[in-house]
Amino acid sequence: MEFSRSNELRKRLVEVVPGGAHTYAKGPDQFPELSPAVISHGQGCHVWDVDGNEFIEYGMGLRSVGLGHAHPEVIEAVRAALPLGTNFTRPAEIELIAAERMLSVAEGAEMVKFTKDGSTATSAALKLARAATGRDMVAVCAEHAFFSYDDWFISTTTMDGGIPEVDAAMTTSFHYNDLASVEQMFVRFPGRIAAVFLEPARTEPPAAGFLEGLRARCTAEGTVLVFDEMITGFRYDRLGAQHLYDVRPDLTTWGKAVANGFSVSAITGTRELMRLGSRERPQDDVFLLSTTHGAEVCSLAAAIATMDIYEREPVVEHFYRQGERLRAGMAEASARHGLSAYVQPVGFACNLLFSTLDADGHGSQGLRTLFLQETIRRGVLMPSLVISYAHNDADVDRTIEAIDGALGMYAQALEDGVERFLVGPPSRTVFDRRWR
């Protein structure tokens, strides 16, 4: 494959955009040197780069494009909204329609506020929790990768430059599926924890009683329980993992797939908590969310259309069905190459990841980069194996073939060293977590 135009634009991007992309996970240090650095357009689950190369894509805009690129019904909803204007000095009617539609998804929630990105929503949830409890500390699940770009979370990572230690000292952690660690946390910081944040599930389901026990412990402590459903919402279940596991948080943050790639995120919750940002009473002094573009008309039109499709069509069922086909195909290919101990699908079928381990069983960025390089050579762009509604049987079959071909190179690299086969440097992680 030829990447000359991509390489030219990549050099220009790093000169004018810190990190070479507006999202670190899309940056050049996350991918092989031999890769499509700049995308031209997408249709369904296929994308084309600026050199004209075509790829089957996985991850789909960091899981935001659940229905597929340029889904006709979503595009038509946006097209119909465009002539009406995009932003006004008072709320548009579509803001009410979208809010009521969102609350039909967020079971048990009574109020919603929209914004443009997930980090803003999670930080708003923390502000509500601190105001409601009068406490300063926040606890986050240590095994879950990301909650916000704001200081309260990024202080737990190795990219904590510019954050005062006083902010870092207010964030602590607990372990998923480990109620003992939750108990120890509350004992260590008695009466100080305003909110507990976690994804209801990530790569493994909650152990029996874990979410229920966490819910009960937060209630007993007077701590606000927040579910981050940025990924799990509209993917693990249309109504979120809280519906799947029948445990209700006090606040929920939503994003990613709400509007099929258009910019919509949300916080939903009980009226008791959400009203603190309403200005209805003297105690309602939380400046909750007030963004110029938070309720921009066209994105809300996309969100309504997206939610309608998820309700009407078997989107989530498709995620699981195709994800299981992909999981089985990858596992079989790995076994054929004698690599079952090194390369395996990981996680839920609807949100599939994969391992890339070295000869000692440790995660290897070099081998991961080689694996991506070789699947890209075969027409698949797969930093993850997260399925969209647009991935059909033929796409999955072609992906399994590409994986099978790439595994042949992987096996050689285990024997002879990855340096012999990898073009350019290994990719990097965006950050590592600091344990507190």
Secondary structure as GFF3:
##gff-version 3
##sequence-region A 1 436
A	DSSP	alpha_helix	4	16	.	.	.	ID=ss1
A	DSSP	three_ten_helix	18	20	.	.	.	ID=ss2
A	DSSP	three_ten_helix	24	26	.	.	.	ID=ss3
A	DSSP	three_ten_helix	28	30	.	.	.	ID=ss4
A	DSSP	beta_strand	39	43	.	.	.	ID=ss5
A	DSSP	beta_strand	46	49	.	.	.	ID=ss6
A	DSSP	beta_strand	54	57	.	.	.	ID=ss7
A	DSSP	alpha_helix	60	63	.	.	.	ID=ss8
A	DSSP	alpha_helix	72	81	.	.	.	ID=ss9
A	DSSP	three_ten_helix	82	84	.	.	.	ID=ss10
A	DSSP	alpha_helix	93	105	.	.	.	ID=ss11
A	DSSP	beta_strand	111	115	.	.	.	ID=ss12
A	DSSP	alpha_helix	118	133	.	.	.	ID=ss13
A	DSSP	beta_strand	137	141	.	.	.	ID=ss14
A	DSSP	alpha_helix	151	154	.	.	.	ID=ss15
A	DSSP	alpha_helix	165	168	.	.	.	ID=ss16
A	DSSP	beta_strand	171	174	.	.	.	ID=ss17
A	DSSP	alpha_helix	179	188	.	.	.	ID=ss18
A	DSSP	beta_strand	193	198	.	.	.	ID=ss19
A	DSSP	alpha_helix	210	221	.	.	.	ID=ss20
A	DSSP	beta_strand	224	228	.	.	.	ID=ss21
A	DSSP	alpha_helix	241	245	.	.	.	ID=ss22
A	DSSP	beta_strand	251	254	.	.	.	ID=ss23
A	DSSP	three_ten_helix	256	259	.	.	.	ID=ss24
A	DSSP	beta_strand	265	269	.	.	.	ID=ss25
A	DSSP	alpha_helix	271	274	.	.	.	ID=ss26
A	DSSP	three_ten_helix	275	277	.	.	.	ID=ss27
A	DSSP	alpha_helix	297	312	.	.	.	ID=ss28
A	DSSP	alpha_helix	315	336	.	.	.	ID=ss29
A	DSSP	beta_strand	345	346	.	.	.	ID=ss30
A	DSSP	three_ten_helix	349	351	.	.	.	ID=ss31
A	DSSP	beta_strand	353	354	.	.	.	ID=ss32
A	DSSP	alpha_helix	365	377	.	.	.	ID=ss33
A	DSSP	beta_strand	380	381	.	.	.	ID=ss34
A	DSSP	alpha_helix	393	416	.	.	.	ID=ss35
A	DSSP	three_ten_helix	418	420	.	.	.	ID=ss36
###
